[in-house]
């Protein structure tokens, strides 16, 4: 029976576990997780019925796919702890920014089946997008299996590892930019007299609907923007102010700062 293991059971791991179990990609008994905090494990076990372990080495021994879901600063420590348990046939998934396939191989001390992934938090609601950069020892069959698992909580795209920082900037960290934008729009609506609850509802639905239009119409975002901006109308006045205040430049500069930080981690 194939088994996937998670070392670390934070928000991203729980999003992945939820998708895997709820979409029945694997049964709860095929998922095992460890975590420094017992509370997170107990919560995952109660919610999905998965197996839990307090020992990272146990998870490494029992898993055919092993997901390193700890924070980047703990990667070296965890790898030193488990590397003697890892076999050449296992598939190791890394979801940490800044940890290259080469760095991971050096930490383990030998070539392994490594895959670098960059998921994002909308996986918590089944709307994530994950980039996948496989190492040279991963077979096409193994990559297909991993991608099937990752699709349980959103979209998946194979990307060259050199694009990892761009992926982090445009999707991994991007939900925070969008949350900030939604909050700002809601604040604007509140300043115009709308109750806050409705302001968040209208702002978030507008963003959701706009994103769906980009995905489903196939039209360029600029073309969709032009469709809303009637000559002499209200929307073009709002767009004029956003352009005047440097919205595009601010977003691009923020993404560059994000990618630079990811590269240095």
N, C-alpha and C positions, 0 to 999 in steps of 0.2 A: 504494500500500500504506500503510494507516494505521500510524502509529508513536506510541508513548508514550515520553516521555523523563523521566528522573529526575535532577534536580540534587541530589546527595547520595545516598549509598548505605549509610546506616546500617541499624540493625535494622528500623525501620519500612519503609524503602524495600525492603529485602530481603524482608520479609514480603509486601509488595504484589507484588513481582516474582515471587516464588515462586508465589503464587496465580494470577497472570495466566498464567504459562508452564505450570504444572502442570495447570491446568484448561483449557488450550488456548484461552483467550480471544484471545490473540495468539501468534504464533510468536516464538521467541527473536530472530530477525532484525528483529522489529518493536519491540523494546525496546532503548533506549540509555540509558546512565547515565554520569554523571561524578561524581567525588569527589576531595576533597583528598588522601586516602590511596589510593595505588595498590593497597595490599593488599586493601582492601575491593572494589575493582573487579575485581581478578584472581580473588578468591573468587567473586564473582557470575558472572563470565564462565565460570569453570570449572564451577560448579554448574549453571547454566542455559543457557549458550551465548549470552548476550546480547551486544549490541554495547557497547563502552565508548569513552569519550572523556575526555581530560584537560582539555578546553576546555569550559567551561559554555556558551559562545556556540554551539558546534557542536550541543550537545544542544538548545538553544533553536531553532536554525534548522531542525533535522531532525524536530521533534516536532509532531504535531497536538494531542496532549494533553501538557502539560508539568507535571510534579509538582515543586513546590518542597519538597524533603525535607531541607533543612538546618535547623540549630537556629535558633530565633527571632532570636537576636542577630545572625545573619549574613544575615537576609532583606534588609535595606536594601542591604547591600553587593552581594549577588548580583543583586538587581533592577537596580541601577545598571549592573552589568556586562552584563546581557542584554537590557535593555529596548529597545534599538535593533534587536535581532534578532527580537523578538516581533511577530507580525502580528495584525491584527484578527480573523482567522479562527481563531486558536488558542484552545484551552481551557486555562486556567491553574488548577491545583489547588494550594491552600495547605493544609498540614497542621499549621501552627504555631499554638499557642495565643496569644491576644491580638492577632493580626493581623487586623483587620476587613476586610471587603470595601472599605469606604471608604478605609482606610489603604493597602491594596494598590493601589487605583486611583490614589491620590495619588502613590505611589511610582513607578508606571509612567508617570504623567503623562498618561494618557488612559483613556477607558472601554475595557474589555476583557471577554472572556467569562471571568469569574472564578467559581470555586466554592471555598467554604471547607469543608474536611473535617476531621473529628475521629476518626481511627481509634484503635485501641488494640492493645497488644502481643499479645494472644491471636490476632491475625492470623497470627502466626508458626506456629500450629498449625491454621490454617483456621477458628478460632472467634472471630474479631474481631467488633466491631460498630462501624460508622462512621456518623456523622451527616453529612448533606450539606446545605449551605445555598448555593443557586445565586444568582448575581447576575442582574440584570434582562436582560442580553443573551444569556443561555444559553437555547437553545431546548429544547422538550420532548424532541425527538429526541436532542439532545446530552446532556441530563441522563440519559435512558434508557441511552445508551451508557456514560456514566461509571458509572452505578449497576451495570450489568452487569459492568464491570471490578471494581468494589469488592466485588461479591458473590462474587468468586472466592476471597476469604479471610475471608468471614463475612457477617453480616447488615448491611443498610443501611437507614437511615431518613432521610427528608427532614425537616429541622427548621428553624424560623425561626432566623436568625442570633442573635437575642437569647437563645436557649437554649444557645449554644455553651459558656459557662462551666459551666452545669449539666451538660451532656454530658461535659465534661472531668472534672468532679468525680465523676459517677456511672459513667463507663466508662473514660475516658482514663487516669485515675490509679487507678481502683478495683482493678486487678489487684494493685497493691502492698498495698492494705488486705487483700485476700484472702490473698496470700502470707503476710502477717504473722499472720493468723488461723490459717492452716494450720500455720505454724511454732509458734505458741503451743499449738495443740491437740496437735501432735506432742511438744512439750516436756512437756506434761501427761501424755501417754501414757508417755513415757520415765520420768517421775518415778514412775509407777505400775508400772514394771518392764518395759515393752515395748521391744524392740530398736528403735533409731532408724530403721532402714530400713523396718521394718514400720509404725512410727508414722507416717512420712510417707505411706506407701501408704494406710493406713486413713484418715488425715485428709484427704488430697487426694481420695480416692474419695468420701468422705462429702460433701465440698463439691460435687464434680462431680454426684453423684447428686441432691443436694438442689436444685441449680440446674436440673437437667433436669426434676425434678418440678414446679417452678414454671412452666417453659415449656410442659410437655406436658399437665399436668392442667388448667390454667386456673384453679386454685383460688388464693385469696388466700394470701400467705405466712403470715399469722396463722392461717388455718384449717389449713394444713399443719402449722404448729408445734403447734397444739392437738391434732392427731391423734397426735403423738409423746408428748405430755405426759399420761400416764395419771394419774388421781387418786392422790395419795400415792406416786407412783412416783419413779424416779431422775431422769428428765429435768427434771421441774418443779423439782427441787431445784437443778439446774445453772442453769436459766433464772432462778430466784430470785436466785442469786448474781450472774449477769450483769446483771440489772436493778438490783440493789443497787449494783453497781460502775459503773453508768451507761454500759453498752455503747451503747445507742441514741443517747444524748446525745453521747457521744464521737464516734461515727461522723458524726452530723449536723454537729457543730462542725468536724470535720476536713474535711468536704466544703465547708463555708462558707469555711474558710481556703484550700482548694485553688482554689475559684472566684475568690476575691479576688485571689490571686496570678496566676491566668491572665488576669484582666481587666487587670492592671497590666503585663503583659509586652509 
